[in-house]
């Protein structure tokens, strides 16, 4: 017996397809990353079947998204504006660095050419090893606190009110070396999270 109702299966399938498209991944790439067949993934995306919990975790891992994003309620979100608006109560969140770095996604997945995020970094929080993207650009503004930003090995201190921009192909790393929480509005094109 299928573990989800038809409406829930369709909603989960739509969210997985949107995420896959936003990440510019083919069904084969997700299949390779999840260990599932292309046929099974296609059926899940079309809402014809629901994956097991283990398969759902594998799909979400391949798409680099928390499983909870599939089930978060669209509180105060109306179908007619969900393509363009993310209501405060509907923001998706993800934590890194054992909760020291917290990200909220402020743009809907239906707009994959640009993404706006809110970062909150506790003192000592770190983005990890330097990383880059294959295309696009990134920019932002520090809303509170101070952020250390390293681009291709060049280190800068970005203070409250300072803004920044750089090509997404640069190796980037950022962290909060201060004693206060750092809040950053971060924009990337195309979307990456």
Contact map, one row per residue, 1 for C-alpha under 8 A:
1110000000000000000000000000000000000000000000000000000000000000000000000000000000000000000000000000000000000000000000000000000000000000000000000000000000000000000000000000000000000000000000000
1111100000000000000000000000000000000000000000001100000000000000000000000000000000000000000000000000000000000000000000000000000000000000000000000000000000000000000000000000000000000000000000000
1111100000000000000000000000000000000000000000000100000000000000000000000000000000000000000000000000000000000000000000000000000000000000000000000000000000000000000000000000000000000000000000000
0111110110000000000000000000000000000000000000000100000000000000000000000000000000000000000000000000000000000000000000000000000000000000000000000000000000000000000000000000000000000000000000000
0111111110000000000000000000000000000000000000000000000000000000000000000000000000000000000000000000000000000000000000000000000000000000000000000000000000000000000000000000000000000000000000000
0001111111000000000000000000000000000000000000110000000000000000000000000000000000000000000000000000000000000000000000000000000000000000000000000000000000000000000000000000000000000000000000000
0000111111100000000000000000000000000000000000000000000000000000000000000000000000000000000000000000000000000000000000000000000000000000000000000000000000000000000000000000000000000000000000000
0001111111110000000000000000000000000000000000000000000000000000000000000000000000000000000000000000000000000000000000000000000000000000000000000000000000000000000000000000000000000000000000000
0001111111111000000000000000000000000000000100111100000000000000000000000000000000000000000000000000000000000000000000000000000000000000000000000000000000000000000000000000000000000000000000000
0000011111111100000000000000000000000000000011110000000000000000000000000000000000000000000000000000000000000000000000000000000000000000000000000000000000000000000000000000000000000000000000000
0000001111111110000000000000000000000000000000100000000000000000000000000000000000000000000000000000000000000000000000000000000000000000000000000000000000000000000000000000000000000000000000000
0000000111111111000000000000000000000000000110100000000000000000000001100000000000000000000000000000000000000000000000000000000000000000000000000000000000000000000000000000000000000000000000000
0000000011111111100000000000000000000000000111100000000000000000000000000000000000000000000000000000000000000000000000000000000000000000000000000000000000000000000000000000000000000000000000000
0000000001111111110000000000000000000000000011100000000000000000000000000000000000000000000000000000000000000000000000000000000000000000000000000000000000000000000000000000000000000000000000000
0000000000111111111000000000000000000000000000000000000000000000000001000000000000000000000000000000000000000000000000000000000000000000000000000000000000000000000000000000000000000000000000000
0000000000011111111100000000000000000000000010000000000000000000000001000000000000000000000000000000000000000000000000000000000000000000000000000000000000000000000000000000000000000000000000000
0000000000001111111110000000000000000000000010000000000000000000000000000000000000000000000000000000000000000000000000000000000000000000000000000000000000000000000000000000000000000000000000000
0000000000000111111111000000000000000000000000000000000000000000000000000000000000000000000000000000000000001100000000000000000000000000000000000000000000000000000000000000000000000000000000000
0000000000000011111111100000000000000000000000000000000000000010000000000000000000000000000000000000000000001000000000000000000000000000000000000000000000000000000000000000000000000000000000000
0000000000000001111111111110010000000000000000000000000000000010000000000000000000000000000000000000000000000000000000000000000000000000000000000000000000000000000000000000000000000000000000000
0000000000000000111111111100000000000000000000000000000000000000000000000000000000000000000000000000000000000001000000000000000000000000000000000000000000000000000000000000000000000000000000000
0000000000000000011111111000000000000000000000000000000000000000000000000000000000000000000000000000000000001111000000000000000000000000000000000000000000000000000000000000000000000000000000110
0000000000000000001111111000000000000000000000000000000000000010000000000000000000000000000000000000000000000001000000000000000000000000000000000000000000000000000000000000000000000000000000111
0000000000000000000111111100000000000000000000000000000000000000000000000000000000000000000000000000000000000000000000000000000000000000000000000000000000000000000000000000000000000000000000000
0000000000000000000111111110110000000000000000000000000000000000000000000000000000000000000000000000000000000000000000000000000000000000000000000000000000000000000000000000000000000000000000000
0000000000000000000110011111110000000000000000000000000000000000000000000000000000000000000000000000000000000000000000000000000000000000000000000000000000000000000000000000000000000000000000000
0000000000000000000100001111111000000100110000000000000000000000000000000000000000000000000000000000000000000000000000000000000000000000000000000000000000000000000000000000000000000000000000000
0000000000000000000000000111111100001100000000000000000000000000000000000000000000000000000000000000000000000000000000000000000000000000000000000000000000000000000000000000000000000000000000000
0000000000000000000000001111111110000000000000000000000000000000000000000000000000000000000000000000000000000000000000000000000000000000000000000000000000000000000000000000000000000000000000000
0000000000000000000100001111111111000000000000000000000000100110000000000000000000000000000000000000000000000000000000000000000000000000000000000000000000000000000000000000000000000000000000000
0000000000000000000000000011111111111100100000000000000000100000000000000000000000000000000000000000000000000000000000000000000000000000000000000000000000000000000000000000000000000000000000000
0000000000000000000000000001111111110000000000000000000000000000000000000000000000000000000000000000000000000000000000000000000000000000000000000000000000000000000000000000000000000000000000000
0000000000000000000000000000111111100000000000000000000001101100000000000000000000000000000000000000000000000000000000000000000000000000000000000000000000000000000000000000000000000000000000000
0000000000000000000000000000011111110000000000000000001001101100000000000000000000000000000000000000000000000000000000000000000000000000000000000000000000000000000000000000000000000000000000000
0000000000000000000000000000001111111000000000000000000001000000000000000000000000000000000000000000000000000000000000000000000000000000000000000000000000000000000000000000000000000000000000000
0000000000000000000000000000001101111101100000000000001000000000000000000000000000000000000000000000000000000000000000000000000000000000000000000000000000000000000000000000000000000000000000000
0000000000000000000000000001001000111111100000000000000000000000000000000000000000000000000000000000000000000000000000000000000000000000000000000000000000000000000000000000000000000000000000000
0000000000000000000000000011001000011111110000000000000000000000000000000000000000000000000000000000000000000000000000000000000000000000000000000000000000000000000000000000000000000000000000000
0000000000000000000000000000000000001111111000000000000000000000000000000000000000000000000000000000000000000000000000000000000000000000000000000000000000000000000000000000000000000000000000000
0000000000000000000000000000000000011111111100000000000000000000000000000000000000000000000000000000000000000000000000000000000000000000000000000000000000000000000000000000000000000000000000000
0000000000000000000000000010001000011111111110000000000000000000000000000000000000000000000000000000000000000000000000000000000000000000000000000000000000000000000000000000000000000000000000000
0000000000000000000000000010000000000111111111000000000000000000000000000000000000000000000000000000000000000000000000000000000000000000000000000000000000000000000000000000000000000000000000000
0000000000000000000000000000000000000011111111111000000000000000000000000000000000000000000000000000000000000000000000000000000000000000000000000000000000000000000000000000000000000000000000000
0000000010011000000000000000000000000001111111111110000000000000000000000000000000000000000000000000000000000000000000000000000000000000000000000000000000000000000000000000000000000000000000000
0000000001011101100000000000000000000000111111110000000000000000000000000000000000000000000000000000000000000000000000000000000000000000000000000000000000000000000000000000000000000000000000000
0000000001001100000000000000000000000000011111111000000000000000000000000000000000000000000000000000000000000000000000000000000000000000000000000000000000000000000000000000000000000000000000000
0000010011111100000000000000000000000000001111111100000000000000000000000000000000000000000000000000000000000000000000000000000000000000000000000000000000000000000000000000000000000000000000000
0000010011000000000000000000000000000000001111111100000000000000000000000000000000000000000000000000000000000000000000000000000000000000000000000000000000000000000000000000000000000000000000000
0100000010000000000000000000000000000000001101111110000000000000000000000000000000000000000000000000000000000000000000000000000000000000000000000000000000000000000000000000000000000000000000000
0111000010000000000000000000000000000000000100111111000000000000000000000000000000000000000000000000000000000000000000000000000000000000000000000000000000000000000000000000000000000000000000000
0000000000000000000000000000000000000000000100001111111100000000000000000000000000000000000000000000000000000000000000000000000000000000000000000000000000000000000000000000000000000000000000000
0000000000000000000000000000000000000000000000000111111100000000000000000000000000000000000000000000000000000000000000000000000000000000000000000000000000000000000000000000000000000000000000000
0000000000000000000000000000000000000000000000000011111110000000000000000000000000000000000000000000000000000000000000000000000000000000000000000000000000000000000000000000000000000000000000000
0000000000000000000000000000000000000000000000000011111111000000000000000000000000000000000000000000000000000000000000000000000000000000000000000000000000000000000000000000000000000000000000000
0000000000000000000000000000000001010000000000000011111111100000000000000000000000000000000000000000000000000000000000000000000000000000000000000000000000000000000000000000000000000000000000000
0000000000000000000000000000000000000000000000000011111111110000001000000000000000000000000000000000000000000000000000000000000000000000000000000000000000000000000000000000000000000000000000000
0000000000000000000000000000000000000000000000000000111111111000001000000000000000000000000000000000000000000000000000000000000000000000000000000000000000000000000000000000000000000000000000000
0000000000000000000000000000000011100000000000000000011111111100000000000000000000000000000000000000000000000000000000000000000000000000000000000000000000000000000000000000000000000000000000000
0000000000000000000000000000011011000000000000000000001111111110000000000000000000000000000000000000000000000000000000000000000000000000000000000000000000000000000000000000000000000000000000000
0000000000000000000000000000000000000000000000000000000111111111111000000000000000000000000000000000000000000000000000000000000000000000000000000000000000000000000000000000000000000000000000000
0000000000000000000000000000000011000000000000000000000011111111110000000000000000000000000000000000000000000000000000000000000000000000000000000000000000000000000000000000000000000000000000000
0000000000000000000000000000010011000000000000000000000001111111100000000000000000000000000000000000000000000000000000000000000000000000000000000000000000000000000000000000000000000000000000000
0000000000000000001100100000010000000000000000000000000000111111100000000000000000000000000000000000000000000000000000000000000000000000000000000000000000000000000000000000000000000000000000000
0000000000000000000000000000000000000000000000000000000000011111110000000000000000000000000000000000000000000000000000000000000000000000000000000000000000000000000000000000000000000000000000001
0000000000000000000000000000000000000000000000000000000000011111111010000000000000000000000000000000000000000000000000000000000000000000000000000000000000000000000000000000000000000000000000001
0000000000000000000000000000000000000000000000000000000000011001111110000000000000000000000001000000000000000000000000000000000000000000000000000000000000000000000000000000000000000000000000000
0000000000000000000000000000000000000000000000000000000110010000111111100000000000000000000000000000000000000000000000000000000000000000000000000000000000000000000000000000000000000000000000000
0000000000000000000000000000000000000000000000000000000000000000011111110000000000000000000000000000000000000000000000000000000000000000000000000000000000000000000000000000000000000000000000000
0000000000000000000000000000000000000000000000000000000000000000111111110000000000000000000100000000000000000000000000000000000000000000000000000000000000000000000000000000000000000000000000000
0000000000010011000000000000000000000000000000000000000000000000001111110000000000000000000000000000000000000000000000000000000000000000000000000000000000000000000000000000000000000000000000000
0000000000010000000000000000000000000000000000000000000000000000001111111000000000000000000000000000000000000000000000000000000000000000000000000000000000000000000000000000000000000000000000000
0000000000000000000000000000000000000000000000000000000000000000000111111100000000000000010100000000000000000000000000000000000000000000000000000000000000000000000000000000000000000000000000000
0000000000000000000000000000000000000000000000000000000000000000000000111110000000000000010000000000000000000000000000000000000000000000000000000000000000000000000000000000000000000000000000000
0000000000000000000000000000000000000000000000000000000000000000000000011111110000000000110000000000000000000000000000000000000000000000000000000000000000000000000000000000000000000000000000000
0000000000000000000000000000000000000000000000000000000000000000000000001111100000000010110000000000000000000000000000000000000000000000000000000000000000000000000000000000000000000000000000000
0000000000000000000000000000000000000000000000000000000000000000000000000111110000000010110000000000000000000000000000000000000000000000000000000000000000000000000000000000000000000000000000000
0000000000000000000000000000000000000000000000000000000000000000000000000111111011000110010000000000000000000000000000000000000000000000000000000000000000000000000000000000000000000000000000000
0000000000000000000000000000000000000000000000000000000000000000000000000101111111000000000000000000000000000000000000000000000000000000000000000000000000000000000000000000000000000000000000000
0000000000000000000000000000000000000000000000000000000000000000000000000000111111100000000000000000000000000000000000000000000000000000000000000000000000000000000000000000000000000000000000000
0000000000000000000000000000000000000000000000000000000000000000000000000000011111100000000000000000000000000000000000000000000000000000000000000000000000000000000000000000000000000000000000000
0000000000000000000000000000000000000000000000000000000000000000000000000000111111111000000000000000000000000000000000000000000000000000000000000000000000000000000000000000000000000000000000000
0000000000000000000000000000000000000000000000000000000000000000000000000000111111111100000000000000000000010000000000000000000000000000000000000000000000000000000000000000000000000000000000000
0000000000000000000000000000000000000000000000000000000000000000000000000000001111111000000000000000000000010110000000000000000000000000000000000000000000000000000000000000000000000000000000000
0000000000000000000000000000000000000000000000000000000000000000000000000000000011111100000000000000000000110110000000000000000000000000000000000000000000000000000000000000000000000000000000000
0000000000000000000000000000000000000000000000000000000000000000000000000000000011111110000000000000000000110000000000000000000000000000000000000000000000000000000000000000000000000000000000000
0000000000000000000000000000000000000000000000000000000000000000000000000000100001011111011000000000000001110000000000000000000000000000000000000000000000000000000000000000000000000000000000000
0000000000000000000000000000000000000000000000000000000000000000000000000011100000001111111000000000000000000000000000000000000000000000000000000000000000000000000000000000000000000000000000000
0000000000000000000000000000000000000000000000000000000000000000000000000000000000000111111000000000000000000000000000000000000000000000000000000000000000000000000000000000000000000000000000000
0000000000000000000000000000000000000000000000000000000000000000000000000111000000000011111000000000000000000000000000000000000000000000000000000000000000000000000000000000000000000000000000000
0000000000000000000000000000000000000000000000000000000000000000000000011111100000000111111100000000000000000000000000000000000000000000000000000000000000000000000000000000000000000000000000000
0000000000000000000000000000000000000000000000000000000000000000000000000000000000000111111110000000000111000000000000000000000000000000000000000000000000000000000000000000000000000000000000000
0000000000000000000000000000000000000000000000000000000000000000000010010000000000000000011111000000000111000000000000000000000000000000000000000000000000000000000000000000000000000000000000000
0000000000000000000000000000000000000000000000000000000000000000000000000000000000000000001111100000011110000000000000000000000000000000000000000000000000000000000000000000000000000000000000000
0000000000000000000000000000000000000000000000000000000000000000010000000000000000000000000111110000011100000000000000000000000000000000000000000000000000000000000000000000000000000000000000000
0000000000000000000000000000000000000000000000000000000000000000000000000000000000000000000011111111111000000000000000000000000000000000000000000000000000000000000000000000000000000000000000000
0000000000000000000000000000000000000000000000000000000000000000000000000000000000000000000001111111110000000000000000000000001000000000000000000000000000000000000000000000000000000000000000000
0000000000000000000000000000000000000000000000000000000000000000000000000000000000000000000000111111100000000000000000000000111100000000000000000000000000000000000000000000000000000000000000000
0000000000000000000000000000000000000000000000000000000000000000000000000000000000000000000000111111100000000000000000000000000000000000000000000000000000000000000000000000000000000000000000000
0000000000000000000000000000000000000000000000000000000000000000000000000000000000000000000000111111110000000000000000000000000000000000000000000000000000000000000000000000000000000000000000000
0000000000000000000000000000000000000000000000000000000000000000000000000000000000000000000000111111110000000000000000011111110000000000000000000000000000000000000000000000000000000000000000000
0000000000000000000000000000000000000000000000000000000000000000000000000000000000000000000000111111111000000000000000111100111000000000000000000000000000000000000000000000000000000000000000000
0000000000000000000000000000000000000000000000000000000000000000000000000000000000000000000011110011111100000000000000111000000000000000000000000000000000000000000000000000000000000000000000000
0000000000000000000000000000000000000000000000000000000000000000000000000000000000000000000011100000111110000000000011110000000000000000000000000000000000000000000000000000000000000000000000000
0000000000000000000000000000000000000000000000000000000000000000000000000000000000000000001111000000011111000000000011100000000000000000000000000000000000000000000000000000000000000000000000000
0000000000000000000000000000000000000000000000000000000000000000000000000000000000000000001110000000001111110000001111000000000000000000000000000000000000000000000000000000000000000000000000001
0000000000000000000000000000000000000000000000000000000000000000000000000000000000000100001100000000000111110000001111000000000000000000000000000000000000000000000000000000000000000000000000000
0000000000000000000000000000000000000000000000000000000000000000000000000000000000011100000000000000000011111010001110000000000000000000000000000000000000000000000000000000000000000000000000000
0000000000000000000000000000000000000000000000000000000000000000000000000000000001111100000000000000000011111110000000000000000000000000000000000000000000000000000000000000000000000000000000000
0000000000000000011001000000000000000000000000000000000000000000000000000000000000000000000000000000000000111111000000000000000000000000000000000000000000000000000000000000000000000000000000000
0000000000000000010001000000000000000000000000000000000000000000000000000000000000110000000000000000000000011111000000000000000000000000000000000000000000000000000000000000000000000000000000000
0000000000000000000001000000000000000000000000000000000000000000000000000000000000110000000000000000000000111111111000000000000000000000000000000000000000000000000000000000000000000000000000000
0000000000000000000011100000000000000000000000000000000000000000000000000000000000000000000000000000000000001111111000000000000000000000000000000000000000000000000000000000000000000000000001100
0000000000000000000000000000000000000000000000000000000000000000000000000000000000000000000000000000000000000011111000000000000000000000000000000000000000000000000000000000000000000000000011100
0000000000000000000000000000000000000000000000000000000000000000000000000000000000000000000000000000000000000011111100000000000000000000000000000000000000000000000000000000000000000000001111100
0000000000000000000000000000000000000000000000000000000000000000000000000000000000000000000000000000000011100011111110000000000000000000000000000000000000000000000000000000000000000000001111110
0000000000000000000000000000000000000000000000000000000000000000000000000000000000000000000000000000000011100000011111000000000000000000000000000000000000000000000000000000000000000000111100000
0000000000000000000000000000000000000000000000000000000000000000000000000000000000000000000000000000001111100000001111100000000000000000000000000000000000000000000000000000000000000000111000000
0000000000000000000000000000000000000000000000000000000000000000000000000000000000000000000000000000001111000000000111110000000000000000000000000000000000000000000000000000000000000011110000000
0000000000000000000000000000000000000000000000000000000000000000000000000000000000000000000000000000111100000000000011111000000000000000000000000000000000000000000000000000000000000111110000000
0000000000000000000000000000000000000000000000000000000000000000000000000000000000000000000000000001111000000000000001111100000000000000000000000000000000000000000000000000000000001111000000000
0000000000000000000000000000000000000000000000000000000000000000000000000000000000000000000000000001110000000000000000111111110000000000000000000000000000000000000000000000001100001110000000000
0000000000000000000000000000000000000000000000000000000000000000000000000000000000000000000000000001100000000000000000011111100000000000000000000000000000000000000000000000000100011100000000000
0000000000000000000000000000000000000000000000000000000000000000000000000000000000000000000000000001000000000000000000001111100000000000000000000000000000000000000000000000000111111100000000000
0000000000000000000000000000000000000000000000000000000000000000000000000000000000000000000000000001000000000000000000001111110000000000000000000000000000000000000000000000001111000000000000000
0000000000000000000000000000000000000000000000000000000000000000000000000000000000000000000000001001100000000000000000001111111000000000000000000000000000000000000000000000001110000000000000000
0000000000000000000000000000000000000000000000000000000000000000000000000000000000000000000000001001100000000000000000001001111100000000000000000000000000000000000000000000111100000000000000000
0000000000000000000000000000000000000000000000000000000000000000000000000000000000000000000000011000100000000000000000000000111111000000000000000000000000000000000000000000111000000000000000000
0000000000000000000000000000000000000000000000000000000000000000000000000000000000000000000000001000000000000000000000000000011111000000000000000000000000000000000000000000110000000000000000000
0000000000000000000000000000000000000000000000000000000000000000000000000000000000000000000000000000000000000000000000000000001111100000000000000000000000000000000000000000100000000000000000000
0000000000000000000000000000000000000000000000000000000000000000000000000000000000000000000000000000000000000000000000000000001111110000000000000000000000000000000000000011100000000000000000000
0000000000000000000000000000000000000000000000000000000000000000000000000000000000000000000000000000000000000000000000000000000011111000000000000000000000000000000000000111100000000000000000000
0000000000000000000000000000000000000000000000000000000000000000000000000000000000000000000000000000000000000000000000000000000001111100000000000000000000000000000000011111000000000000000000000
0000000000000000000000000000000000000000000000000000000000000000000000000000000000000000000000000000000000000000000000000000000000111111000000000000000000000000000000011100000000000000000000000
0000000000000000000000000000000000000000000000000000000000000000000000000000000000000000000000000000000000000000000000000000000000011111000000000000000000000000000000011000000000000000000000000
0000000000000000000000000000000000000000000000000000000000000000000000000000000000000000000000000000000000000000000000000000000000001111100000000000000000000000000000111000000000000000000001000
0000000000000000000000000000000000000000000000000000000000000000000000000000000000000000000000000000000000000000000000000000000000001111110000000000000000000000000000111000000000000000000111000
0000000000000000000000000000000000000000000000000000000000000000000000000000000000000000000000000000000000000000000000000000000000000011111000000000000000000000000011111000000000000000000111000
0000000000000000000000000000000000000000000000000000000000000000000000000000000000000000000000000000000000000000000000000000000000000001111100000000000000000000000011110000000000000000011110000
0000000000000000000000000000000000000000000000000000000000000000000000000000000000000000000000000000000000000000000000000000000000000000111110000000000000000000001111000000000000000000011100000
0000000000000000000000000000000000000000000000000000000000000000000000000000000000000000000000000000000000000000000000000000000000000000011111000000000000000000001110000000000000000001111000000
0000000000000000000000000000000000000000000000000000000000000000000000000000000000000000000000000000000000000000000000000000000000000000001111100000000000000001111100000000000000000001110000000
0000000000000000000000000000000000000000000000000000000000000000000000000000000000000000000000000000000000000000000000000000000000000000000111111110000000000111111000000000000000000111100000000
0000000000000000000000000000000000000000000000000000000000000000000000000000000000000000000000000000000000000000000000000000000000000000000011111000000000000001100000000000000000000111100000000
0000000000000000000000000000000000000000000000000000000000000000000000000000000000000000000000000000000000000000000000000000000000000000000001111100000000000011100000000000000000001111000000000
0000000000000000000000000000000000000000000000000000000000000000000000000000000000000000000000000000000000000000000000000000000000000000000001111110000000000011000000000000000001011110000000000
0000000000000000000000000000000000000000000000000000000000000000000000000000000000000000000000000000000000000000000000000000000000000000000001011111000000001111000000000000000111010100000000000
0000000000000000000000000000000000000000000000000000000000000000000000000000000000000000000000000000000000000000000000000000000000000000000001001111100000001110000000000000011111000100000000000
0000000000000000000000000000000000000000000000000000000000000000000000000000000000000000000000000000000000000000000000000000000000000000000000000111110000111100000000000000011110000000000000000
0000000000000000000000000000000000000000000000000000000000000000000000000000000000000000000000000000000000000000000000000000000000000000000000000011111000111100000000000001111000000000000000000
0000000000000000000000000000000000000000000000000000000000000000000000000000000000000000000000000000000000000000000000000000000000000000000000000001111111110000000000000011110000000000000000000
0000000000000000000000000000000000000000000000000000000000000000000000000000000000000000000000000000000000000000000000000000000000000000000000000000111111100000000000000111100000000000000000000
0000000000000000000000000000000000000000000000000000000000000000000000000000000000000000000000000000000000000000000000000000000000000000000000000000011111000000000000000111000000000000000000000
0000000000000000000000000000000000000000000000000000000000000000000000000000000000000000000000000000000000000000000000000000000000000000000000000000011111100000000000000010000000000000000000000
0000000000000000000000000000000000000000000000000000000000000000000000000000000000000000000000000000000000000000000000000000000000000000000000000000011111110000000000000000000000000000000000000
0000000000000000000000000000000000000000000000000000000000000000000000000000000000000000000000000000000000000000000000000000000000000000000000000001111011111000000000000000000000000000000000000
0000000000000000000000000000000000000000000000000000000000000000000000000000000000000000000000000000000000000000000000000000000000000000000000000001110001111100000000000000000000000000000000000
0000000000000000000000000000000000000000000000000000000000000000000000000000000000000000000000000000000000000000000000000000000000000000000000000111100000111110000000000000000000000000000000000
0000000000000000000000000000000000000000000000000000000000000000000000000000000000000000000000000000000000000000000000000000000000000000000001000111100000011111011100000000000000000000000000000
0000000000000000000000000000000000000000000000000000000000000000000000000000000000000000000000000000000000000000000000000000000000000000000001011110000000001111110000000000000000000000000000000
0000000000000000000000000000000000000000000000000000000000000000000000000000000000000000000000000000000000000000000000000000000000000000000011111100000000000111110000000000000000000000000000000
0000000000000000000000000000000000000000000000000000000000000000000000000000000000000000000000000000000000000000000000000000000000000000000011110000000000000011111000000000000000000000000000000
0000000000000000000000000000000000000000000000000000000000000000000000000000000000000000000000000000000000000000000000000000000000000000000011000000000000000111111100000000000000000000000000000
0000000000000000000000000000000000000000000000000000000000000000000000000000000000000000000000000000000000000000000000000000000000000000001111000000000000000100111110000000000000000000000000000
0000000000000000000000000000000000000000000000000000000000000000000000000000000000000000000000000000000000000000000000000000000000000000001110000000000000000100011111000000000000000000000000000
0000000000000000000000000000000000000000000000000000000000000000000000000000000000000000000000000000000000000000000000000000000000000000111100000000000000000000001111100000000000000000000000000
0000000000000000000000000000000000000000000000000000000000000000000000000000000000000000000000000000000000000000000000000000000000000000111000000000000000000000000111110100000000000000000000000
0000000000000000000000000000000000000000000000000000000000000000000000000000000000000000000000000000000000000000000000000000000000000011110000000000000000000000000011111100000000000000000000000
0000000000000000000000000000000000000000000000000000000000000000000000000000000000000000000000000000000000000000000000000000000000011111110000000000000000000000000001111110000000000000000100000
0000000000000000000000000000000000000000000000000000000000000000000000000000000000000000000000000000000000000000000000000000000000011111100000000000000000000000000000111110000000000000000000000
0000000000000000000000000000000000000000000000000000000000000000000000000000000000000000000000000000000000000000000000000000000000111000000000000000001100000000000001111111000000000000000000000
0000000000000000000000000000000000000000000000000000000000000000000000000000000000000000000000000000000000000000000000000000000001110000000000000000011110000000000000011111100000000000000000000
0000000000000000000000000000000000000000000000000000000000000000000000000000000000000000000000000000000000000000000000000000000001110000000000000000111100000000000000000111110000000000000000000
0000000000000000000000000000000000000000000000000000000000000000000000000000000000000000000000000000000000000000000000000000011111100000000000000000111000000000000000000011111000000000000000000
0000000000000000000000000000000000000000000000000000000000000000000000000000000000000000000000000000000000000000000000000000011100000000000000000011110000000000000000000001111100000000000000000
0000000000000000000000000000000000000000000000000000000000000000000000000000000000000000000000000000000000000000000000001001111000000000000000000011100000000000000000000000111110000000000000000
0000000000000000000000000000000000000000000000000000000000000000000000000000000000000000000000000000000000000000000000001111110000000000000000000111000000000000000000000000011111001100000000000
0000000000000000000000000000000000000000000000000000000000000000000000000000000000000000000000000000000000000000000000000011100000000000000000000111000000000000000000000000001111100000000000000
0000000000000000000000000000000000000000000000000000000000000000000000000000000000000000000000000000000000000000000000000011000000000000000000001110000000000000000000000000000111111000000000000
0000000000000000000000000000000000000000000000000000000000000000000000000000000000000000000000000000000000000000000000000010000000000000000000000000000000000000000000000000000011111000000000000
0000000000000000000000000000000000000000000000000000000000000000000000000000000000000000000000000000000000000000000000000110000000000000000000001100000000000000000000000000000001111100000000000
0000000000000000000000000000000000000000000000000000000000000000000000000000000000000000000000000000000000000000000000011110000000000000000000011000000000000000000000000000000101111110000000000
0000000000000000000000000000000000000000000000000000000000000000000000000000000000000000000000000000000000000000000000111110000000000000000001111110000000000000000000000000000100011111000000000
0000000000000000000000000000000000000000000000000000000000000000000000000000000000000000000000000000000000000000000001111000000000000000000001111000000000000000000000000000000000001111100000000
0000000000000000000000000000000000000000000000000000000000000000000000000000000000000000000000000000000000000000000001110000000000000000000111110000000000000000000000000000000000000111110000000
0000000000000000000000000000000000000000000000000000000000000000000000000000000000000000000000000000000000000000000111100000000000000000000111100000000000000000000000000000000000000011111000000
0000000000000000000000000000000000000000000000000000000000000000000000000000000000000000000000000000000000000000000111100000000000000000011110000000000000000000000000000000000000000001111100000
0000000000000000000000000000000000000000000000000000000000000000000000000000000000000000000000000000000000000000011110000000000000000000011100000000000000000000000000000000000000000000111110000
0000000000000000000000000000000000000000000000000000000000000000000000000000000000000000000000000000000000000000011100000000000000000001111000000000000000000000000000010000000000000000011111110
0000000000000000000000000000000000000000000000000000000000000000000000000000000000000000000000000000000000000000111000000000000000000001110000000000000000000000000000000000000000000000001111110
0000000000000000000000000000000000000000000000000000000000000000000000000000000000000000000000000000000000000001111000000000000000000011100000000000000000000000000000000000000000000000000111110
0000000000000000000001100000000000000000000000000000000000000000000000000000000000000000000000000000000000000001111000000000000000000000000000000000000000000000000000000000000000000000000111111
0000000000000000000001100000000000000000000000000000000000000000000000000000000000000000000000000000000000000000001000000000000000000000000000000000000000000000000000000000000000000000000111111
0000000000000000000000100000000000000000000000000000000000000001100000000000000000000000000000000000000010000000000000000000000000000000000000000000000000000000000000000000000000000000000000111
